Amino acid sequence: MGHDAQLDGDWKPSSWDYVPEYGDRPPPWRRLLVERILRLSARRRPHETAVICGDRTLTWLEFDRLADRAADGLLRSGLRPGAVVALSATNLPETFAMMFGIARAGMVVLPLNPMNSPKEIAFQISEAGADLTISAAGPTVLDVIDRGRPDVVHEADVEETSPYWVRFTSGTTGLPRMFPNSQRNISLQALHMALDLRYRSDDTFLVNAPLAHAAFNFALASVQAGAKVVLHEKFDPENIWRDCARQGVTQMFMVPTMLAAALQHPGEAPDLRTAFVTGAALAPTLKKAATERFPHVDFTELYGASELGMLALLRGDESDGREGSAGLPHFASSIRILDEEGRQLPAGEVGTVYLQGIIMTSGFNGSVPAPENSVRDGWVTSGDMGHLDEDGYLYLADRRSDLILTGGMNVYPAEVENVLLQAPGVREVAVVGTPDDYWGQKVTAVVVGDADQEALDAHCRELLAAYKIPRHYRFVEVLPTSPTGKVLRRLLREETQK
């Protein structure tokens, strides 16, 4: 991938900040750079607690110096600014510090989710052209940090438009697509998330999902606000509520499957103020169970896409009467619903969701091309479908590839799933279309639970049009999900056809 990103072209030097040594480039103090997010919090509260992991506690100053050692260790390994560093490691303070160290060395991080398969990891390393892979196989994070000299401060002279974070789409519909995020993009995401999600410096944020994915954005926003970060090496549903009480956790992030698993275990979260739920729609029954158990917690639903960032949010106090909504666009993004020809649709009509925002990536960069019509006149889509109501709230239907066409009628799986989740005995469900000689596709429901099929049919007949009622049910122990918790509908379709 190319690292020589160009400036936006809208900055002009003035007498206030013109420095001859930088010429027509913005001077460092004009740039939004990731490493400064940590540097600023360390200067403001050097001796306060920054990171907690198990029995370990690091102050902001200690965490900041750990990031400096990581940067020095990378440079002493022979790498130069612009190098791509693949990072595969569990949620440890050293891993978190390495993310900042890579920024300070002017390098690009490719976070590798340890839950991905070796084949998936090899594809991402090759696609991004990684210059170094840090993993348990070596060199490890500790190996690199140990090479770094203490008290050596690095501040790389990089442009804010330079790539910092290489990510991949989830790949739920095929090969994942690579896209870079710039220093400016990630810095703005941290700022807007801290504002939109109402982070405070006295917050304690629990990170129990891989830092290689969206959890890093939440953790970075915590650093932006100067809030403590509690790291769990992995998601632990048995002890999550105990740790929330013990560490005084006030905010946390999880996908719906994690929330469902955590609710199966006892415990309290007396200080928890907000739980952010994203990655998939929050089923009404799951939300009801969560709010009944923790009435003092605001379960805020977030909608976003890997390549587009956080796009909309629905706070708990906005959800009454808006079941199934993904919320309002946050102030850094706008949403339109377009038809096949690119025309804007009125409120209530389902089409493709297109977005604009200042935190979106600048585009895909790799061998896997963007889908057709993913960009229209500066508006971008990840392939999701939905509609807006009269008040501007977004309601998602499904990805275009998940739309079921049966007997010439469109069926959106999310609508059927929401109905089935209200039926007794249904814990989880995914609805897919499977080939049928007569109907073209038939609506198939894959159910986790002990529900009775006849009862499900009767339940659906009361709430759904006849053509939307599942014609086939398959009962399974667990739904296949990606490492980020998304249901793999493509795999369900393949398994159901066998």
Stockholm file with secondary structure:
# STOCKHOLM 1.0

chainA/1-498         MGHDAQLDGDWKPSSWDYVPEYGDRPPPWRRLLVERILRLSARRRPHETAVICGDRTLTWLEFDRLADRAADGLLRSGLRPGAVVALSATNLPETFAMMFGIARAGMVVLPLNPMNSPKEIAFQISEAGADLTISAAGPTVLDVIDRGRPDVVHEADVEETSPYWVRFTSGTTGLPRMFPNSQRNISLQALHMALDLRYRSDDTFLVNAPLAHAAFNFALASVQAGAKVVLHEKFDPENIWRDCARQGVTQMFMVPTMLAAALQHPGEAPDLRTAFVTGAALAPTLKKAATERFPHVDFTELYGASELGMLALLRGDESDGREGSAGLPHFASSIRILDEEGRQLPAGEVGTVYLQGIIMTSGFNGSVPAPENSVRDGWVTSGDMGHLDEDGYLYLADRRSDLILTGGMNVYPAEVENVLLQAPGVREVAVVGTPDDYWGQKVTAVVVGDADQEALDAHCRELLAAYKIPRHYRFVEVLPTSPTGKVLRRLLREETQK
#=GR chainA/1-498 SS CCCCCCCCSCCCCCTTTCCGGGTTSCCGGGSCCTHHHHHHHHHHSTTSEEEEETTEEEEHHHHHHHHHHHHHHHHTTTCCTTCEEEECCCSCHHHHHHHHHHHHTTCEEEECCTTSCHHHHHHHHHHHTCSEEESTTSSCHHHHHHHSCTTCCCCCCCCTTSEEEEEECCCTTSSCCEEEEEHHHHHHHHHHHHHHTTCCTTCEEEECSCTTTTHHHHHHHHHHHTCEEEECSSCCTTTHHHHHHHHTCCEEEECHHHHHHHTTSCCCCTTCCEEEECSSCCCHHHHHHHHHHCTTSEEEEEEEETTTEEEEEECGGGCTTCTTEEEEECTTEEEEEECTTSCBCCTTCCEEEEEEETTSCSCCCSSSCCCTTSEETTEECCSEEEEECTTCCEEEEEEGGGCEEETTEEECHHHHHHHHTTSTTEEEEEEEEEEETTTEEEEEEEEEECCCHHHHHHHHHHHSCGGGSCSEEEEESSCCBCTTSCBCHHHHHHHHHC
#=GC SS_cons         CCCCCCCCSCCCCCTTTCCGGGTTSCCGGGSCCTHHHHHHHHHHSTTSEEEEETTEEEEHHHHHHHHHHHHHHHHTTTCCTTCEEEECCCSCHHHHHHHHHHHHTTCEEEECCTTSCHHHHHHHHHHHTCSEEESTTSSCHHHHHHHSCTTCCCCCCCCTTSEEEEEECCCTTSSCCEEEEEHHHHHHHHHHHHHHTTCCTTCEEEECSCTTTTHHHHHHHHHHHTCEEEECSSCCTTTHHHHHHHHTCCEEEECHHHHHHHTTSCCCCTTCCEEEECSSCCCHHHHHHHHHHCTTSEEEEEEEETTTEEEEEECGGGCTTCTTEEEEECTTEEEEEECTTSCBCCTTCCEEEEEEETTSCSCCCSSSCCCTTSEETTEECCSEEEEECTTCCEEEEEEGGGCEEETTEEECHHHHHHHHTTSTTEEEEEEEEEEETTTEEEEEEEEEECCCHHHHHHHHHHHSCGGGSCSEEEEESSCCBCTTSCBCHHHHHHHHHC
//
